Amino acid sequence: METRIKKLYRSVIGHHSEFTLENRMFNMINIIAIVAVAIALPMNYMLGYPTWILALTASILGLQAYLYYLSRIRKRFYLSRILFAVLSYCFLTLNFFYNSGIDGPTFLCFFLTYVFLIAIFPRKTYWLWTILHLINVFALLIINHNNPGIAPITYQTPTDRDIDTAVSFSIMLVLSYATLNFIRANYDYEKSSADKKALAIQLHNEELEKVNAEKNKLFSILSHDLRSPLNTMQSYLELLSLNMLDENEKVVAKKELLDLTKNTSDLLFNLLSWSKTQMEGVSAKLKANNISEILTSTINTQHAIASQKDIRFENNIDKRLTATCDEDMLQLVVRNLLNNAIKFTPSFGKISISTTTDNDRVIIAITDNGAGIPLEQQSEIFSLKIRSTYGTNNEKGIGLGLVLCKEYIELQNGSIRFDSQPEAGTTFFISLPIA
């Protein structure tokens, strides 16, 4: 029922997307005036007003309906408002002289008309309507003072006067309430809309700042973390092509080239994967997967890399556990975490990967006894603010891998956290739903 009333109300005064506040206000005032004059017409008849006054009231009713048509249907807002102002002054002046002068309700009508004009015209015209009202009212008072009896009393009895005053005052009060309530309601609406727009702009600016920070980080990665290893590779290849190295140096150079190529390849893979999630959006293909089966090849590859640093590697994954996850995403996350563990664990250290359950969650733990994460970096470890670091054998590492890990785990309805003590090691915990 309320929705129907609102729809009817908006159709009568016009929608805010089509009409300005002043135009909607004018349409509402016209409707209210039509109702008020329609009520006043039978009241004047019952109070015994002359026929010509009844005819004038009926004419005003017709003119008011025409002004509404001109404004709401024809959308000739300026013309309709000017006609309203002119007709108001003409009607009130006639009403003063032919409806008991200062003893009648004319001055109440003047005040209400002033409220209407202030509501429907731009603020820059307020001074004009104020001056016109003062001139009109004072002129009528002066004429009445200098010519007593020029406005004859039309009430047959004091009771008729009291009834007319009471009815006129009640109508003026209702009209004033409706006008001011409409103004306040629209003010609140406009303020709410402005607040929402301001909040949207603020959020948009914050998002732009975030995107800009991410862009700067990506440029930093491209300009430094990629350029540096590529320059080193170029230098090694130039030395090899010129046969300027002995056999031992060639062996060392080839190993360096292999490490640089692998680290750069990992960096590019992470960079491209993360960029894809930002530009295109990535959805996880969730299904039940056996944790041990999907991670075996990833763990074996990282185990072989760890053995080159004489790092002891333990695989304690429960072969019976299954989780709801995306196979490719989980492999990428575990590969990044194990790769970081290898980088920051010294030779003859230890790395282990294990699983446990917690209610309806599978917990994958990757633990090392390496360098740990410095306390000042721990709060930003999953953000692009983290700076590039080097492993125990000067292996290059960047924070982008952990940013990617966090996003990919959350896409699988999981979570990731860590527990790290500087110089004592780090454990990363991945939590996923049990299948």
ZICOR-V98575 format. One record per residue. N is the residue number from 1. RES is the residue in one letter. PHI is phi in degrees with one decimal (none if undefined). NEAR is the number of other C-alpha atoms within 12 Angstrom. Layout:
N:RES:PHI:NEAR + N:RES:PHI:NEAR
This chain:
1:M:none:7 + 2:E:-62.9:8 + 3:T:-64.3:9 + 4:R:-62.3:10 + 5:I:-63.5:11 + 6:K:-63.1:14 + 7:K:-63.0:14 + 8:L:-63.8:14 + 9:Y:-60.6:19 + 10:R:-68.1:21 + 11:S:-69.7:19 + 12:V:-76.2:27 + 13:I:-94.7:33 + 14:G:100.3:27 + 15:H:-80.8:22 + 16:H:-64.8:19 + 17:S:-75.9:11 + 18:E:-111.0:16 + 19:F:-124.3:24 + 20:T:-72.7:24 + 21:L:-60.9:29 + 22:E:-63.7:32 + 23:N:-66.7:37 + 24:R:-65.8:35 + 25:M:-61.5:42 + 26:F:-64.3:47 + 27:N:-61.1:44 + 28:M:-66.2:39 + 29:I:-61.9:43 + 30:N:-61.3:41 + 31:I:-62.3:31 + 32:I:-63.4:30 + 33:A:-64.0:37 + 34:I:-60.4:29 + 35:V:-64.4:22 + 36:A:-63.5:30 + 37:V:-67.0:32 + 38:A:-64.1:25 + 39:I:-75.9:21 + 40:A:-67.6:30 + 41:L:-59.7:28 + 42:P:-67.6:20 + 43:M:-63.9:23 + 44:N:-63.5:30 + 45:Y:-64.5:21 + 46:M:-68.0:18 + 47:L:-83.3:27 + 48:G:81.6:21 + 49:Y:-65.7:27 + 50:P:-60.5:19 + 51:T:-61.2:16 + 52:W:-66.2:18 + 53:I:-70.0:26 + 54:L:-63.8:26 + 55:A:-66.3:18 + 56:L:-63.8:25 + 57:T:-63.2:31 + 58:A:-65.3:24 + 59:S:-65.7:20 + 60:I:-63.3:30 + 61:L:-60.5:28 + 62:G:-66.0:22 + 63:L:-64.8:26 + 64:Q:-65.3:35 + 65:A:-64.8:29 + 66:Y:-66.4:26 + 67:L:-62.3:37 + 68:Y:-64.1:36 + 69:Y:-61.4:25 + 70:L:-64.4:25 + 71:S:-83.8:36 + 72:R:-78.2:34 + 73:I:-91.9:21 + 74:R:-81.7:15 + 75:K:62.2:23 + 76:R:-97.8:21 + 77:F:-65.8:28 + 78:Y:-62.4:21 + 79:L:-60.6:21 + 80:S:-64.7:30 + 81:R:-70.7:36 + 82:I:-63.5:21 + 83:L:-61.3:24 + 84:F:-61.7:35 + 85:A:-64.3:30 + 86:V:-62.9:21 + 87:L:-63.8:23 + 88:S:-63.3:33 + 89:Y:-64.1:31 + 90:C:-63.8:20 + 91:F:-64.1:28 + 92:L:-67.3:35 + 93:T:-66.7:33 + 94:L:-63.1:24 + 95:N:-63.6:34 + 96:F:-63.6:34 + 97:F:-77.8:30 + 98:Y:-111.5:28 + 99:N:-136.5:35 + 100:S:74.2:30 + 101:G:58.5:33 + 102:I:-72.4:34 + 103:D:-84.4:27 + 104:G:-93.8:34 + 105:P:-90.0:34 + 106:T:-61.3:35 + 107:F:-67.9:32 + 108:L:-63.0:30 + 109:C:-65.9:33 + 110:F:-60.8:35 + 111:F:-63.9:27 + 112:L:-64.3:33 + 113:T:-62.5:35 + 114:Y:-61.7:34 + 115:V:-60.6:30 + 116:F:-62.1:39 + 117:L:-64.6:36 + 118:I:-63.4:30 + 119:A:-74.3:35 + 120:I:-103.0:37 + 121:F:-108.2:30 + 122:P:-60.2:21 + 123:R:-61.2:14 + 124:K:-65.3:12 + 125:T:-100.1:16 + 126:Y:-58.9:19 + 127:W:-60.6:16 + 128:L:-64.0:18 + 129:W:-69.9:30 + 130:T:-64.6:22 + 131:I:-64.3:15 + 132:L:-62.0:22 + 133:H:-66.0:30 + 134:L:-62.3:20 + 135:I:-62.2:18 + 136:N:-64.0:26 + 137:V:-66.7:27 + 138:F:-65.2:18 + 139:A:-63.3:17 + 140:L:-65.0:29 + 141:L:-64.9:24 + 142:I:-66.5:17 + 143:I:-61.4:21 + 144:N:-65.2:22 + 145:H:-69.7:15 + 146:N:-80.7:12 + 147:N:-131.3:14 + 148:P:-58.9:17 + 149:G:87.6:19 + 150:I:-66.4:22 + 151:A:-116.1:27 + 152:P:-65.5:20 + 153:I:-72.6:24 + 154:T:-99.6:29 + 155:Y:-79.7:27 + 156:Q:-77.4:19 + 157:T:-140.7:13 + 158:P:-57.5:16 + 159:T:-63.7:12 + 160:D:-60.5:25 + 161:R:-64.6:27 + 162:D:-64.9:18 + 163:I:-64.4:22 + 164:D:-63.8:33 + 165:T:-64.5:29 + 166:A:-65.2:18 + 167:V:-64.6:24 + 168:S:-62.5:29 + 169:F:-63.2:24 + 170:S:-61.8:21 + 171:I:-64.2:27 + 172:M:-61.1:33 + 173:L:-65.0:23 + 174:V:-63.4:20 + 175:L:-64.9:32 + 176:S:-64.0:28 + 177:Y:-61.4:20 + 178:A:-61.5:25 + 179:T:-66.4:35 + 180:L:-66.6:23 + 181:N:-65.6:18 + 182:F:-62.9:27 + 183:I:-61.8:27 + 184:R:-66.1:17 + 185:A:-62.1:17 + 186:N:-71.7:23 + 187:Y:-62.2:17 + 188:D:-62.6:14 + 189:Y:-64.3:16 + 190:E:-64.4:17 + 191:K:-65.2:15 + 192:S:-62.6:14 + 193:S:-63.2:14 + 194:A:-65.4:15 + 195:D:-63.2:15 + 196:K:-64.7:15 + 197:K:-65.0:14 + 198:A:-63.1:14 + 199:L:-65.0:14 + 200:A:-63.1:14 + 201:I:-65.0:14 + 202:Q:-62.3:14 + 203:L:-64.4:14 + 204:H:-64.1:16 + 205:N:-64.9:14 + 206:E:-63.7:14 + 207:E:-65.9:14 + 208:L:-63.5:14 + 209:E:-63.1:14 + 210:K:-64.4:17 + 211:V:-62.2:18 + 212:N:-63.9:16 + 213:A:-63.4:18 + 214:E:-65.8:24 + 215:K:-62.9:19 + 216:N:-62.2:17 + 217:K:-64.7:27 + 218:L:-63.3:29 + 219:F:-63.5:17 + 220:S:-62.9:24 + 221:I:-63.8:31 + 222:L:-67.2:22 + 223:S:-81.6:15 + 224:H:-114.3:22 + 225:D:-70.5:33 + 226:L:-95.8:28 + 227:R:-65.1:19 + 228:S:-60.9:20 + 229:P:-66.3:30 + 230:L:-66.5:24 + 231:N:-64.4:19 + 232:T:-64.6:24 + 233:M:-58.8:26 + 234:Q:-60.8:19 + 235:S:-63.9:19 + 236:Y:-61.1:28 + 237:L:-65.5:21 + 238:E:-64.6:17 + 239:L:-65.3:19 + 240:L:-65.5:21 + 241:S:-68.1:13 + 242:L:-93.1:12 + 243:N:54.2:13 + 244:M:-95.8:16 + 245:L:-115.8:18 + 246:D:-80.4:13 + 247:E:-62.0:12 + 248:N:-63.6:11 + 249:E:-67.3:16 + 250:K:-64.4:21 + 251:V:-61.7:15 + 252:V:-63.4:16 + 253:A:-63.4:27 + 254:K:-63.1:22 + 255:K:-64.9:17 + 256:E:-62.5:26 + 257:L:-62.4:27 + 258:L:-63.3:20 + 259:D:-64.0:25 + 260:L:-62.4:29 + 261:T:-62.7:26 + 262:K:-64.1:22 + 263:N:-63.1:32 + 264:T:-66.5:31 + 265:S:-64.1:20 + 266:D:-61.8:27 + 267:L:-61.6:34 + 268:L:-62.4:24 + 269:F:-62.5:20 + 270:N:-63.9:32 + 271:L:-63.0:33 + 272:L:-67.9:21 + 273:S:-64.3:27 + 274:W:-66.4:31 + 275:S:-60.8:24 + 276:K:-64.4:17 + 277:T:-65.6:22 + 278:Q:-77.5:20 + 279:M:-88.8:11 + 280:E:-103.5:11 + 281:G:80.3:14 + 282:V:-123.0:21 + 283:S:-110.3:20 + 284:A:-80.0:22 + 285:K:-94.5:18 + 286:L:-82.7:24 + 287:K:-160.9:21 + 288:A:-73.1:20 + 289:N:-131.9:27 + 290:N:-75.9:25 + 291:I:-57.6:41 + 292:S:-62.6:28 + 293:E:-65.6:22 + 294:I:-78.2:27 + 295:L:-101.5:35 + 296:T:-57.7:24 + 297:S:-65.1:19 + 298:T:-63.4:29 + 299:I:-65.2:36 + 300:N:-63.4:23 + 301:T:-64.0:21 + 302:Q:-68.8:34 + 303:H:-62.0:29 + 304:A:-63.7:19 + 305:I:-66.8:26 + 306:A:-64.0:31 + 307:S:-65.1:22 + 308:Q:-67.2:21 + 309:K:-103.3:26 + 310:D:58.0:18 + 311:I:-90.9:29 + 312:R:-75.3:27 + 313:F:-122.6:33 + 314:E:-121.1:24 + 315:N:-113.3:27 + 316:N:-115.0:23 + 317:I:-75.6:27 + 318:D:-70.5:23 + 319:K:-70.0:19 + 320:R:-92.8:18 + 321:L:-78.2:28 + 322:T:-124.9:31 + 323:A:-135.8:36 + 324:T:-85.2:29 + 325:C:-158.0:36 + 326:D:-99.6:33 + 327:E:-57.9:30 + 328:D:-64.6:26 + 329:M:-64.2:34 + 330:L:-65.8:45 + 331:Q:-60.9:30 + 332:L:-62.5:32 + 333:V:-63.4:42 + 334:V:-64.1:43 + 335:R:-61.4:34 + 336:N:-65.1:36 + 337:L:-66.7:43 + 338:L:-67.3:43 + 339:N:-62.2:37 + 340:N:-64.6:43 + 341:A:-61.0:46 + 342:I:-65.6:48 + 343:K:-62.1:37 + 344:F:-103.2:38 + 345:T:-106.8:39 + 346:P:-71.9:31 + 347:S:-56.4:26 + 348:F:68.6:19 + 349:G:-83.0:28 + 350:K:-140.6:33 + 351:I:-130.8:41 + 352:S:-135.8:34 + 353:I:-126.4:38 + 354:S:-142.6:30 + 355:T:-133.1:33 + 356:T:-141.6:27 + 357:T:-123.9:24 + 358:D:-141.8:15 + 359:N:56.6:11 + 360:D:-103.2:17 + 361:R:-123.2:24 + 362:V:-98.2:33 + 363:I:-111.6:31 + 364:I:-103.5:42 + 365:A:-114.3:33 + 366:I:-117.6:41 + 367:T:-119.7:40 + 368:D:-135.8:42 + 369:N:-112.3:31 + 370:G:-87.7:31 + 371:A:-72.4:31 + 372:G:75.1:32 + 373:I:-102.8:33 + 374:P:-54.5:23 + 375:L:-58.3:16 + 376:E:-71.6:15 + 377:Q:-100.5:21 + 378:Q:-65.3:23 + 379:S:-72.1:17 + 380:E:-118.1:18 + 381:I:-64.6:32 + 382:F:-99.9:27 + 383:S:-120.8:24 + 384:L:-78.8:32 + 385:K:-77.0:26 + 386:I:-65.0:27 + 387:R:-92.7:27 + 388:S:-63.4:25 + 389:T:-132.2:23 + 390:Y:-121.4:22 + 391:G:-79.6:25 + 392:T:-66.6:24 + 393:N:-111.6:19 + 394:N:63.7:18 + 395:E:-70.7:31 + 396:K:-79.3:33 + 397:G:-134.0:35 + 398:I:-132.4:40 + 399:G:-79.3:36 + 400:L:-60.7:41 + 401:G:-59.8:39 + 402:L:-73.1:40 + 403:V:-60.5:33 + 404:L:-63.6:38 + 405:C:-58.5:40 + 406:K:-61.7:36 + 407:E:-64.7:33 + 408:Y:-69.3:42 + 409:I:-68.0:37 + 410:E:-67.1:26 + 411:L:-65.4:27 + 412:Q:-98.3:32 + 413:N:62.0:27 + 414:G:-116.4:32 + 415:S:-146.1:27 + 416:I:-137.4:34 + 417:R:-147.1:27 + 418:F:-147.0:27 + 419:D:-133.2:25 + 420:S:-138.0:28 + 421:Q:-125.1:21 + 422:P:-52.5:21 + 423:E:66.6:18 + 424:A:-120.7:21 + 425:G:118.9:29 + 426:T:-139.5:35 + 427:T:-127.0:33 + 428:F:-101.3:37 + 429:F:-114.6:32 + 430:I:-109.1:39 + 431:S:-112.9:33 + 432:L:-132.9:38 + 433:P:-66.7:31 + 434:I:-69.6:29 + 435:A:-75.6:20
